[in-house]
């Protein structure tokens, strides 16, 4: 069975196939007379996605060229969704002034949701009654649980062109993306739930709800421990990244996320005149701001190392970001909306390499490590929630369940129980183990790594 399809290119579209990768690179290229007449863009790279390239030419470049040739200017009018379709529901969710998309999502989350919703609505079904149709072009009543399930399953796999290392021929490579499929599915489910009350055609039963799928492999987030923190602070001093090290210490001690530290923790929030022993921390994900005490009732410091570093960062300043970029006085790492610059992550990665920490150690690992440390220290569930800012007890239990000390304690209990069974096995009255009496010591050591206790 053939694995290729024939696609008719639109006027002025060109294609180049890479010999190294086998990928088809598309571009827009007008004729020389048109280019000399002044039309722009005369040449434009369109990427390797055929459907997106065709849509770009058909909906944007060709209309502009026709208008240029007719001696008029092309007017770009906003493309409104067809009434009653999934596109319209998503449009209302993203633009209605009372929608949670605008009232509860920060800029970073809105960008992510916009990308996920576009991916979901642009997906063309590969099977079923509506095969070949976009999810977004379906009428609301056409999108049932069947189509929603098909979207999730189909989106998990994507076919790409690749080169067979043995033969050098172009082959179709299937790539799995379960996490992306899950995010797209959840984004559409959120849109359908949030559209209730603001879009009259929203169905009473969300087609994306109450769907069960196979459990995907989830990699546990690396939790930095106290030794990792010390190595990081030492490396930060050696590499001139002291402020970056301070940010890691803030995440570890105050349990707040990187967006809050890099864009929300301001000079005005740290030891203001009316609260000389407090600082305001913001949990941007849960939309909660809390004043925390830096000293106990006797005046003793609760965060001695952190307080000393933050005093140094603040200096004599009265406004601006509390922990600025290394090498600057008050330059922030990101915007007030919570978006961090790419240079932040590059600088953090350099620090982790200098500290000798594994690649899976991310900035959030220090927050995870701080919360895990509180669980290992014996903090109660309520105390952990107070420290971490979590709203639900089930969330903090994830940290309590994966503590290293907890695992060690559980394993030692298993080993102790096994040793007890080994000792009982050697007892003369144990009839089940009579056939093992002769070779038992060597066998037990070979299987368990331990020897029976002398009797």
C-alpha positions in Angstrom: 0.0 0.0 0.0 1.4 3.4 -0.9 2.4 5.7 1.9 2.5 8.9 -0.1 -0.1 11.3 -1.3 0.0 13.8 -4.2 -0.6 17.5 -3.3 -1.1 20.1 -6.0 0.9 23.2 -5.2 -0.6 26.6 -5.7 0.8 29.2 -8.1 4.3 30.5 -7.1 4.9 27.7 -4.6 8.2 25.9 -5.0 9.5 22.8 -3.2 13.0 21.6 -2.4 13.7 18.2 -1.0 16.6 17.9 1.4 19.0 15.1 0.5 20.1 14.8 4.1 16.7 14.6 5.8 14.3 13.8 3.0 12.0 16.7 4.2 10.2 18.8 1.6 10.9 22.5 2.2 8.3 24.8 0.7 8.7 28.4 -0.3 6.8 31.3 -2.0 8.7 32.7 -5.0 7.1 35.1 -7.5 8.4 35.6 -11.1 11.1 38.1 -11.8 8.8 40.7 -13.5 6.5 40.7 -10.5 9.5 41.1 -8.1 10.9 43.9 -10.2 7.5 45.6 -10.1 8.0 45.9 -6.4 5.7 43.2 -4.9 6.8 42.0 -1.5 7.5 39.4 -0.3 9.0 38.2 -3.5 10.5 35.2 -1.8 9.4 33.6 1.5 10.3 30.4 3.3 7.0 28.5 4.2 8.5 25.6 6.2 7.9 21.9 5.9 4.2 21.7 6.9 2.4 21.4 3.6 -1.1 22.2 5.0 0.1 25.3 6.8 2.1 26.4 3.7 -0.9 26.0 1.4 -3.1 27.9 3.8 -0.6 30.8 4.0 -0.4 31.1 0.2 -4.2 30.7 -0.3 -5.4 33.0 2.4 -2.6 35.6 2.6 0.0 35.8 -0.2 -2.2 35.1 -3.3 -4.9 37.7 -2.3 -2.2 40.3 -1.7 -0.6 39.5 -5.1 -3.9 39.7 -6.9 -4.6 43.1 -5.3 -1.1 44.3 -6.2 -1.6 43.3 -9.8 -5.0 45.0 -9.9 -3.4 48.2 -8.6 -5.2 48.2 -5.2 -4.1 47.5 -1.7 -5.1 44.3 0.0 -7.1 44.8 3.1 -6.6 42.1 5.8 -10.0 41.6 7.5 -10.3 39.5 10.6 -11.6 36.1 9.8 -14.7 35.4 11.9 -15.7 31.9 12.8 -18.8 30.3 11.2 -21.8 30.7 13.7 -22.7 27.6 15.6 -19.3 25.8 15.1 -16.6 24.8 17.6 -14.5 27.6 16.2 -17.1 30.1 17.4 -17.3 28.6 20.9 -13.5 28.8 21.2 -13.5 32.3 19.9 -16.1 33.4 22.5 -14.1 31.7 25.2 -11.0 33.6 24.3 -12.6 37.0 23.7 -15.5 37.4 26.1 -14.6 40.0 28.8 -16.0 37.8 31.6 -14.3 34.5 30.4 -11.9 32.9 32.7 -9.4 32.9 29.8 -9.0 36.7 30.3 -9.9 37.0 34.0 -7.9 34.1 35.5 -5.0 33.3 33.1 -1.8 35.2 33.0 0.0 36.1 29.8 2.1 33.0 29.8 -0.9 30.7 30.3 -3.0 32.5 27.6 -0.2 32.0 25.1 -0.1 28.3 25.9 -3.9 27.9 25.8 -4.1 29.8 22.5 -1.5 27.4 20.9 -3.3 24.3 22.3 -6.7 25.4 21.2 -5.5 26.2 17.7 -3.9 22.8 17.5 -7.1 21.1 18.6 -9.5 23.0 16.3 -7.1 22.6 13.3 -6.9 18.9 13.7 -8.5 17.0 10.8 -10.2 13.8 11.8 -8.7 10.7 10.1 -11.7 8.3 10.8 -15.3 8.2 11.5 -18.4 10.0 10.2 -16.6 13.3 9.8 -13.4 12.1 8.4 -11.3 14.8 6.8 -13.1 17.7 8.6 -11.5 20.1 11.0 -12.6 19.8 14.6 -13.2 23.6 14.6 -15.4 23.5 11.5 -17.8 20.9 13.1 -21.1 22.3 14.3 -21.5 22.1 18.1 -24.1 19.3 17.9 -21.7 17.3 15.6 -18.9 17.2 18.2 -19.9 14.2 20.4 -17.8 12.1 22.7 -16.9 10.0 19.7 -15.2 12.8 17.9 -13.6 14.1 21.1 -12.1 10.7 21.7 -10.9 10.4 18.1 -9.1 13.7 18.5 -7.2 12.5 21.6 -6.2 9.2 20.1 -5.3 10.5 16.6 -3.3 13.5 17.9 -1.1 11.2 19.9 0.7 10.0 16.7 2.2 12.1 13.9 3.8 10.8 10.7 7.0 12.5 9.6 9.4 12.0 6.7 12.7 10.5 7.7 15.8 8.6 6.3 16.3 4.9 6.8 19.8 4.7 8.3 20.4 1.3 6.6 19.1 2.0 3.1 19.2 5.8 2.9 15.7 5.8 1.5 13.0 8.2 2.6 10.6 6.5 5.0 7.6 7.5 7.1 8.5 7.8 10.8 5.7 7.7 13.4 6.3 9.9 16.4 4.3 9.7 19.6 3.3 12.8 21.6 1.0 11.6 24.4 1.6 14.7 26.6 0.7 17.1 23.8 -2.4 15.1 23.0 -3.4 15.3 26.6 -2.9 19.1 26.8 -4.8 19.7 23.6 -7.7 17.5 24.9 -7.7 19.3 28.3 -7.6 22.8 26.7 -10.8 22.0 24.7 -12.5 20.5 27.7 -11.7 23.7 29.7 -13.1 25.9 26.8 -16.4 24.0 26.7 -16.8 24.2 30.5 -15.9 27.9 30.7 -18.2 28.8 27.8 -21.3 27.9 29.8 -23.1 31.1 30.6 -21.4 33.2 28.0 -22.2 31.2 24.9 -25.8 30.1 24.6 -25.0 27.2 22.2 -22.7 25.5 24.7 -23.9 21.9 25.1 -25.1 20.8 28.5 -22.9 17.7 28.4 -19.2 18.5 27.7 -18.1 15.9 25.0 -14.5 16.0 26.5 -15.6 15.0 30.0 -15.8 11.5 31.6 -13.3 10.1 29.0 -10.9 7.4 30.2 -7.6 6.8 28.4 -4.6 4.6 29.0 -2.1 5.9 31.6 1.0 7.4 30.0 4.4 7.1 31.5 5.0 10.1 33.8 8.6 11.0 34.7 8.9 12.1 38.3 10.1 15.6 38.8 13.7 15.8 40.2 13.6 17.1 43.7 16.8 18.9 44.6 18.0 18.1 48.1 20.0 20.2 50.6 23.3 19.1 49.2 22.2 20.1 45.7 21.3 23.5 47.0 24.7 23.9 48.7 26.5 22.9 45.5 24.4 25.4 43.5 25.2 28.3 45.9 28.9 27.4 45.8 28.9 27.2 42.0 27.0 30.5 41.8 29.7 32.3 43.8 32.4 30.8 41.6 30.7 31.7 38.3 29.5 35.2 39.2 25.9 34.2 39.3 25.2 35.0 43.0 21.7 36.4 42.3 20.8 33.3 40.3 21.9 31.2 43.4 19.7 33.5 45.6 16.7 32.8 43.4 17.3 29.0 43.9 17.5 29.6 47.6 14.2 31.5 47.5 12.5 28.7 45.6 13.8 26.2 48.2 13.0 28.1 51.3 9.9 30.1 50.3 8.5 27.4 48.0 7.4 29.8 45.3 7.6 29.4 41.5 10.1 30.9 39.2 7.6 33.3 37.6 6.8 34.7 41.1 10.5 35.2 42.0 11.6 36.6 38.6 8.7 38.9 37.9 6.5 39.4 41.1 8.9 39.6 44.0 9.5 43.4 44.3 11.6 45.6 46.5 8.4 47.1 47.8 7.3 43.7 49.1 10.4 43.0 51.2 10.5 44.6 54.7 8.4 47.6 53.9 8.3 50.3 56.7 4.9 49.2 57.9 6.0 45.5 58.0 9.8 45.5 58.9 10.0 41.8 59.6 7.8 40.5 56.8 7.8 39.9 53.0 5.0 39.4 50.6 5.1 36.3 48.4 2.8 35.6 45.5 1.7 32.2 44.3 0.7 33.3 40.8 -0.7 29.8 39.9 -3.3 29.9 42.7 -3.7 33.7 42.6 -2.8 34.1 46.3 -0.5 36.7 47.9 0.6 36.1 51.5 2.7 38.1 54.0 5.1 35.8 55.8 7.2 36.4 58.9 10.9 36.5 58.6 11.4 36.3 62.4 9.6 34.5 65.2 8.0 36.1 68.2 11.3 36.3 70.1 12.9 38.1 67.2 15.1 35.2 66.0 15.4 34.8 62.2 13.4 32.0 60.5 15.3 32.4 57.3 18.8 33.6 58.3 20.8 32.9 55.2 18.0 34.0 52.9 17.3 37.2 54.8 21.0 38.2 54.6 21.0 37.6 50.8 17.7 39.5 50.2 19.0 42.4 52.3 22.0 42.6 50.0 19.8 42.5 46.9 17.6 45.3 48.2 20.3 47.6 49.3 19.1 51.2 49.4 16.6 50.7 46.6 12.9 51.5 47.2 11.4 50.1 44.0 12.0 47.5 41.3 12.6 43.8 41.1 14.1 42.4 44.4 16.5 39.9 42.8 17.8 41.5 39.6 19.8 40.0 36.8 23.4 39.2 37.7 25.6 42.1 36.8 22.8 44.7 36.9 21.3 46.8 39.7 17.6 46.5 38.9 17.1 44.8 35.6 14.4 42.1 35.9 14.5 38.6 34.4 11.1 38.9 32.8 7.9 41.0 32.3 5.3 41.9 34.9 2.9 39.4 33.3 5.1 36.5 34.4 7.0 35.8 31.1 10.7 35.1 31.6 13.4 35.8 29.1 15.1 32.9 27.3 18.4 34.2 28.7 17.2 33.2 32.2 17.0 29.5 31.4 20.3 29.6 29.5 22.0 31.2 32.5 20.3 28.7 34.9 21.5 25.7 32.8 25.1 27.0 32.9 24.8 27.2 36.7 23.5 23.6 36.9 26.4 22.4 34.8 28.9 24.2 37.0 27.3 22.7 40.1 27.5 19.2 38.6 23.8 18.6 38.9 22.0 16.2 36.4 20.1 17.5 33.3 16.8 16.6 34.9 17.4 19.2 37.6 15.2 22.1 36.6 14.5 25.4 38.4 11.2 23.9 39.8 13.3 21.1 41.3 14.4 23.5 44.1 10.8 24.3 44.9 10.0 20.6 44.9 13.0 19.9 47.0 12.0 22.5 49.6 8.5 21.0 49.9 10.0 17.5 50.1 12.4 18.6 52.8 9.4 19.9 54.9 7.8 16.4 54.6 11.0 14.7 55.6 11.3 17.0 58.6 7.9 15.7 59.8 5.7 18.7 59.0 2.0 17.9 59.1 -0.2 18.1 56.1 -1.6 21.5 57.1 1.9 22.8 57.8 3.1 21.7 54.4 0.1 23.5 52.7 1.0 26.7 54.7 4.6 26.6 53.5 3.9 25.6 49.9 0.7 27.6 49.2 -1.1 24.5 47.8 -4.9 24.6 48.1 -5.5 20.9 48.2 -4.1 18.3 50.6 -3.9 15.7 47.9 -1.3 17.8 46.1 1.2 18.0 49.0 0.8 14.3 49.5 2.7 13.8 46.3 5.7 15.3 47.9 5.3 13.4 51.2 5.0 10.1 49.4 8.2 10.4 47.4 10.6 11.5 50.2 14.0 9.8 50.2 13.8 9.2 53.9 10.4 7.7 53.5 11.6 5.3 50.9 14.6 4.4 52.9 12.5 3.8 56.0 10.1 1.6 54.0 12.9 -0.4 52.5 14.6 -1.0 55.8 11.3 -2.3 57.2 11.2 -4.8 54.3 14.8 -5.8 54.9 14.1 -6.3 58.6 11.0 -8.4 57.9 13.0 -10.5 55.4 15.8 -11.0 57.9 13.2 -12.3 60.4 11.8 -14.8 57.9 15.4 -16.0 57.1 16.1 -16.5 60.8 12.8 -18.4 61.3 13.6 -20.5 58.2 16.7 -21.9 60.0 14.7 -23.0 63.0 14.6 -26.8 63.4 10.8 -26.7 63.8 10.2 -25.1 60.4 9.1 -28.0 58.3 8.6 -25.9 55.1 12.3 -25.1 55.0 13.7 -28.6 55.7 14.8 -29.0 52.1 16.8 -25.8 52.3 18.6 -26.6 55.5 21.8 -27.9 53.9 22.4 -25.2 51.2 20.5 -22.5 53.0 23.4 -20.2 54.2 24.9 -19.9 50.7 21.6 -19.8 48.9 20.2 -17.1 51.3 23.3 -15.0 50.8 23.2 -15.4 47.1 19.5 -14.4 46.8 19.2 -11.8 49.5 22.7 -10.4 50.2 22.5 -11.4 53.8 23.2 -14.4 56.0 21.0 -16.1 58.6 21.6 -15.0 62.2 23.5 -17.5 64.3 21.4 -19.6 66.6 
